Amino acid sequence: RGRANDERNYDNYKPLDLNKVVKIGANATEKDREFANREIKLEYRDKHGRLLTQKESYRELCYQFHGHGASKKNEDKRLRRIAMEQSEARVASRSMSAARDGNGVGTLGALKATQKATGKAFLVHKT
């Protein structure tokens, strides 16, 4: 039901030919022509910097226009989801930086430590 869990991308937007939309008069300067030929991409983001889907951005627009917001339960649910995404991103970035440095924990860290200790690019796995 609904499209709240859509991926945050721009695949469903049609490309827009700006030459058909923007009309430049005869007295336009070179700067006006340059601005008319630029590509524009609108990104709707929330106060946490996350990219919003069409449905989420429309809902935010409606909340601002009508002067009210989501119910407290839905707002708490959304904030928990944002906090979970941010914590997952922090953990992923830590593990990536640890793996890049060669001192990570887990399987990849153990493999890199073994490669550094043996000085070989390969590892023989005995079962």
SULRAJO-V972253 format. One record per residue. N is the residue number from 1. RES is the residue in three letters. PSI is psi in degrees with one decimal (999 if undefined). Layout:
BEGIN
N&RES&PSI ; N&RES&PSI
END
This chain:
BEGIN
1&ARG&125.6 ; 2&GLY&179.8 ; 3&ARG&30.4 ; 4&ALA&-24.4 ; 5&ASN&20.0 ; 6&ASP&154.9 ; 7&GLU&150.9 ; 8&ARG&90.0 ; 9&ASN&-179.6 ; 10&TYR&25.3 ; 11&ASP&-28.4 ; 12&ASN&5.0 ; 13&TYR&137.3 ; 14&LYS&141.8 ; 15&PRO&143.8 ; 16&LEU&125.3 ; 17&ASP&107.6 ; 18&LEU&-23.6 ; 19&ASN&-29.3 ; 20&LYS&-27.5 ; 21&VAL&-45.2 ; 22&VAL&121.5 ; 23&LYS&125.7 ; 24&ILE&128.6 ; 25&GLY&175.9 ; 26&ALA&-25.9 ; 27&ASN&19.8 ; 28&ALA&146.0 ; 29&THR&172.9 ; 30&GLU&-35.2 ; 31&LYS&-38.7 ; 32&ASP&-42.1 ; 33&ARG&-39.6 ; 34&GLU&-43.6 ; 35&PHE&-34.5 ; 36&ALA&-27.0 ; 37&ASN&-4.7 ; 38&ARG&148.1 ; 39&GLU&140.3 ; 40&ILE&132.5 ; 41&LYS&114.1 ; 42&LEU&129.8 ; 43&GLU&127.0 ; 44&TYR&120.6 ; 45&ARG&152.2 ; 46&ASP&-175.5 ; 47&LYS&-11.2 ; 48&HIS&-1.9 ; 49&GLY&6.2 ; 50&ARG&143.5 ; 51&LEU&130.1 ; 52&LEU&149.1 ; 53&THR&174.3 ; 54&GLN&-44.1 ; 55&LYS&-43.7 ; 56&GLU&-40.9 ; 57&SER&-38.8 ; 58&TYR&-40.2 ; 59&ARG&-42.8 ; 60&GLU&-41.0 ; 61&LEU&-44.8 ; 62&CYS&-40.0 ; 63&TYR&-42.4 ; 64&GLN&-42.3 ; 65&PHE&-46.4 ; 66&HIS&-9.8 ; 67&GLY&23.1 ; 68&HIS&173.2 ; 69&GLY&-166.2 ; 70&ALA&164.7 ; 71&SER&160.8 ; 72&LYS&-37.8 ; 73&LYS&-46.8 ; 74&ASN&-36.6 ; 75&GLU&-42.0 ; 76&ASP&-40.8 ; 77&LYS&-42.6 ; 78&ARG&-41.9 ; 79&LEU&-36.5 ; 80&ARG&-41.6 ; 81&ARG&-40.5 ; 82&ILE&-43.2 ; 83&ALA&-38.3 ; 84&MET&-44.4 ; 85&GLU&-41.9 ; 86&GLN&-38.8 ; 87&SER&-38.6 ; 88&GLU&-39.2 ; 89&ALA&-39.5 ; 90&ARG&-44.1 ; 91&VAL&-42.1 ; 92&ALA&-41.4 ; 93&SER&-36.8 ; 94&ARG&-43.9 ; 95&SER&-35.7 ; 96&MET&-41.9 ; 97&SER&-35.5 ; 98&ALA&-39.5 ; 99&ALA&-36.3 ; 100&ARG&-37.7 ; 101&ASP&-17.9 ; 102&GLY&7.3 ; 103&ASN&30.8 ; 104&GLY&162.5 ; 105&VAL&157.4 ; 106&GLY&-169.7 ; 107&THR&-47.0 ; 108&LEU&-39.9 ; 109&GLY&-40.4 ; 110&ALA&-40.7 ; 111&LEU&-44.8 ; 112&LYS&-39.4 ; 113&ALA&-40.3 ; 114&THR&-42.3 ; 115&GLN&-39.9 ; 116&LYS&-38.5 ; 117&ALA&-41.0 ; 118&THR&-22.8 ; 119&GLY&13.7 ; 120&LYS&151.4 ; 121&ALA&-9.8 ; 122&PHE&169.0 ; 123&LEU&128.5 ; 124&VAL&124.5 ; 125&HIS&118.9 ; 126&LYS&129.4 ; 127&THR&999
END
